[in-house]
Amino acid sequence: MAEQKKIKKVVLAYSGGLDTSIIIPWLKENYGDPEIIAVSGDVGQGTELDGLEEKAIKTGASKLYVEDLTDEMVDEVIIPSMQMGAKYEDYLLGTAFARPIIAKRLVEIAEKEGADAICHGCTGKGNDQVRFELAIKRFAPEMKIIAPWREWDIKGRDEEIDYAEAHNVPLKISRETNYSKDKNLWHLSHEGLDLEDPANEPQYEKPGFLEMGVSPVQAPDAPTYVTIDFAQGVPVAVDGIKMKASDVVRKLNELGGANGIGLLDIVENRLVGMKDRGVYETPGGTILYRAHEVLEMITIDKDTAHMKSKLAVDFADLVYNGKWFTPLREALSAFASKTQEHVTGTVKLKLYKGNIITAGVTSPETLYSENLVTFEESDYDQKDSAGFINLWGLPDTVQALREQGKLK
């Protein structure tokens, strides 16, 4: 405990959830009563920030920074990831998008405040501990990092609630609704309780379970049409109304949520080696990814598109595994940016009970030629294909002649 008592000031990544709420009194008890600077990154989680300052100070923090990081997250992380088409095992990387931006700001505030350490509430079983700590090491390699879940004797969320009740820490949850959740503008994740058994169906229709939308079963019987405009791979308008990228996501969240879009139930492979069952809500992001993919179909050449789909797996791994601030990720982003030079146009989609149906796409940069591909008369000379096939199939022809003993 001698080393711990040297800590005078700690910057805490503070969400106001169960984990970080009890960390404040725990730090006071176990690290020599340090000053605690709480930092909450506003990444579009909405009402979760209500009353946060009062709660942080009441539980022992000296102050709370609420940092608006939403546009930075969308513009600098989400849009480049979407342009690459990055998905991790079909998961659209919601939590992973926010962590590097929040961690970078934690370091900036820690340096401003002269803090001795940065503390986070990530468990020792999850991916977020890696994401936070790699970003912190990138910008403050000598900063001490405190991860209470790797130190304290608390074994689970029931014991966390016991600790909170014993220390008069107010909570918005109960033992019965104690899902582990993470929310930002892009998504909402649900883990724990009945979801820990993959045999259990998520209770999508149960009131209060879904927060960003409704179950497809409860969605309207009539479809909703939406158009999305892109300029060089960046979304710039919805239904003809120009807006910044974060507002595009907000608008698509509204439309997608109302139509039951973007629900994902998967058992994913965590970085730390175990499989984890999660239910994700990503209504706007699911629409945006689809619209972007549809536009790329007519604006990107085959070789580039195929190479991008291969690199997208590596890019998603980097994001998921906390390696956003690395030379490889930056190099891959440069590649993705280059591929977007002609990804300009308008995509029309039909949203219906959890489904996204393509309803049309146009682009001034299209590579699609109706004249070339039509079944009717065109400028394409079909006789040209005979020579092409002969040359393309020449290795196969030679192989067959050798097997038949006819090769000259």
N, C-alpha and C positions, 0 to 999 in steps of 0.2 A: 504493500500500500504506500510505501515511501514515494515511489515515482508518481503515483496518482495524486498525492497531496501537493505536488509541485504545480498542478494545474490551477491557474488563476482565472482564466477566462476561456469559455467554450462557445463556439458557434454551433448551434444545433439546427439541423434540417428538420423543420417543424411543420407537420401537416395538421396537427390538432386531433389526429386519430388516436386509437388506443395505444399504439406503440410509443409514439413521440410524446403523448400526454403524460405517461408515467415516467418517461426518461428524465424529465426535469427534476422531480423530487429524488429520483434515484441518483442522478449526478450529484445533487447536493449532499446526499448521504454518503456517497462512496468516493467522491473526488475532492474532499476537503472544502465543501461549500463554495465552489467557483461561481463567478458571475456567468450567467447563461444568456447569450444573445440568440434569440429564436429567429429563424429565417424561414419564411414561407414563400415558395415560388408560386405565383399565380400563373398557372398554365391552362387556364380556362375551366377550372373545376367548379366555378360558379358559387352557389350558396354555401359550399363547404368552408369558405373563408369568413362567413358571417360570425361575428363575436369572437374571432380568433385572438385578437390582441388582449381582450379582457381575460380570456381563458389562460393564455400564456403567462401573463403577469401574475394572475391569481395563483397559479401553480408554481411560481418561483422564478420566472424569467425576468430579467431587468428591462428588456425591451423586445419588440417584435418588428422585424423588417418584413413587409409584404412587397415582393418584387414582381412587377408585371413582366412576365417572360413569354407571354403567349405568342406575340408576333415573331419573336426571335426563334422560338421553337418551331413554328410553322414555316417561316421563311428559310431558316438555316438548316433545319433537320428534316422536317416532314416533306417539304416539296422536293428537295434533292433525292430523298429516299423513294418517293413516288415516281420521280422521273426515271430512276433506275428500275422501278418495278419490284422493289425489295419486299419480300414476304418471308417470314420465318415459319415454316411448316404451316402455311396458310394464314398465319397470324400476322396482322398488320402493324405489329410493333408499337402499340400505344404507350406502354409504360417506358419502354426503352428510348422512345423519342424525347421524353422530358428530362431524363436523368442527367445527361451530359450538360445541358443548359443550366439546370439547377445547381449542379456540383461546381460548375465554373463560377457562378455567382456566389456560392458559399465561400469559395477561396477569396474572391474579391472583397467580400465583407469581412472575412477573418483577417485579411491583411490590413484593411481599413481600421478595424477595431483593435488590432494588436493581440489577437487571440492566440492562445497556446495550443489549441486543439480544435478539431472539427468532429462533431458527433452526428451519427445517423441512426435511424431506427430499423434498419434492414436486418432480417433474420440471417442466421448463418446457413440456412438451407436454400436461400433464394439467389436470384440473379442480380438484384438491385445493389447488394453490397459490393459486387464487382464493378458495376457501372459507376456508382458513386466514387469508389476508392481509386479506380484507374484515372478518372477525370481529375480528382484531387491531386494525385501523384503527378499528373501531367503539368499542373500549374503551381503546385506547392509540394515538391518532392520530399521536403523535410518536415512537413506538417504532421503532427501526431493525429492519428485517427482513432476515435473511440467508437466501438460498436458494442453496446450493452448486451445485445442478444448473444454475443460470443463470450460474455463475462458473467452475467448474473445467474442466479439460481432459479429464476422463473422458467417453468417448463412449457407453458402453453398459454393460450388466450384466456382460459378460465382463471388461471393464476394471475394473469395481468389485470383482469377485472377485480379480483380480490385485492391486489395491490392498490389499484386506483381507489377502490372504496375505502380502504384503510387510510389513504392519504387525502381523502376528500377531493379527488380529481373528478370533475364532472365529465360524464360520457354521454354521447348521443345514441349509443347502442345498448342492447341487452344481450344476455347470454343466448337467447333464442334467435336473434337477428345478427349474430356476430360473424357475418361473412367478412373475409379479408377483401377489401376493395381498394382499387386505385383508379382515380378519375382525373382526366384532363380534357381539353377541348376535343381531342381525337377519339377518346374511347373511355369505357368503364370496364374494369375487370372484376370478376367475382370468383373467389376461391374459398375453400373451407366448408365446414358443416356437412350437409348432405352431399355436396359436390365432390367430397373427397373419395366417394365410391363411384367409379365410372358407370356402375350399373344403374345409378339413379338418374332419372330424367330431370333436367332443370325445370323449375316451376315457373315457366315463362308467363303463364296466365295469372299467377298468384299476385295479388295487389302488393305493390312495393318492391317486388323483386327487380324488375326492369326499371331503369331510371331515365334512359335516353330515348325510349320509344316503347312500342307495344309489340306483343307477339304477332306473328303473321296471321294467326287465327283471329285476332281482334282487329286486324287492319281493315280499312274500307273495302267494300266490294267493287268500287270503281277505281281504275288505275289513275295514277298521277304522272303527268308528263313534265320533264324538266330538260332544259338545254343548258349546256355549260360551254363557255368560250375559253379557249386557251391561246396564249401568245408565247411561242417558243417554250412550250412545256409547262408554263405557269398558268393556273386558272385565274381568269380575270373578270368573269361575269357569270351570273346565273340568271336565266330567263331574260337575257338582254340587259340586265342591270349590272353596271360595272361596280366592282368592290375588291377590296384587298383580299389576299388569300385566306387569312383567318376568318373573315366574314363569309367567304365562300364555304368554308367548312361549317360554320355556324348555320348557314342557310340550308345546306345539304343535311346537316344533322336533324334539322326540323322536318324536312321533307322525308328523309329516310326513316327517321324514328316513327313518324306517323304511319308509314307503310310497312313496318316490320322488317326493315332492311338492316343487314349487318350483324346478325347474331351468329356467333361462332362458338361451338362446344368442342374442345379438343383436349387430348392428352399430349402435352408437348414435352420435349426433351430439354430439361434445364441444363445450363452450363455446368452446374456442380455435379451432374451425373445422374440425378434421379428424374423420373417422369412425374409430371404434375398435371392435374386436371384443372382447366380453367374455362370459364364462360365469359365471352367478351361481347361488348356492345360497341360497334364501330359503324354507325349508320352513315354519316357523311363521308367518312374515309373510304368505305366500301364503294360508294357511288363514285367518288372522285377517282379512285384507282381504275374502276371499270371504264369510266369515260376517257381517261388518259390512254388506257390500253386500246380502246376502239379507235381513237384518233391516230395512234401510232401505226395501226394496221395499214393505213393508207398514206402515211407520210415518211416511214422509215424503210429503207431497203432491207432485203432479206438477210444479207450477211451481218449487217449491223444489228438487226433485230434479234437474230439468233445468238450472236455473241453477247448482247446485252442480257438476254434471258439466262445465259450461263453465269455471267458475272453477278447477276442479281442475287443468286444464292450466296455467293461469297460476301457480297455487300450486306445482306441481311444478317449473316452470321456475325459480321463485325459489329453491327448496330446492337444486335441482341446480346452479344458477349461483352459489351461495354467498351469497345475499341473505336469510339467515334473520333477521338482526337489522335489519330494515327496517320502516318504518311500513306499507308495503303488505302485507307478510307478516302483521304483527300484525293489521291490519284484516281480512284474509281469514280469519285464525284466529278472530277474533271472530264473523264470519259463520258459520263452520263450527260453532263452539261453540253458537250459537243454534239451528242446525238439529238438534242432537242432543238437545234437551229431551225428545223422546218416543221416542228410539231405545233402548228398553228391552225386553228379551225374551230368548228362548232360540232358538238355531239348532242344528239337528242336521245333521251332514255325514257323508258316507261317503267314506273315503279308499281309493283302489284304484289301484295301479300308476301313480302320477303324476297321477291324476285326482281332482278334488274334485266330488262329486255331492251336490246338495242333498237332504236326507232329511227336512226338516220345519222349520217356523219358527212360533213363537207369540209373542205380545206382548200385554200388558194395554193397550198404547197403539195397537193396530192400527187402521188405516184400512180394512182389508179387511172387507167385509160379505158373507158367504155368502148372506144373505137377498136382497141386491140383485142379485148376479151370477148366482145359480142359474138353471139351465135349467128348473127346476121352478117351481111357483107361488110368487110373492113379492109384496111390497108395492109393487114397481115397476110403474107404469102404462106399458105400452109405447106407448100412444097419444101420450104426451107427446113422444116422439122426432120425430113428424112436424113439429110446429111448430118444433122446434129445427133440424131439417135445412133447413126452408124459410128460416129466418133465416140460418143458417150459410152456406147456398149462394146467398143473394140476390145477392151481387156476380157470381157465375158466371152466374146466370140473366139478369141485366141485360146482361152482356157478350154472351151468346148471342143475346138478343133484338135488340141493336144490330146484330150481324153479319148477322142475318136480316132486318133492316129492319122489325121488328115492334115496336120500342120505342115506347111511347106517352108 
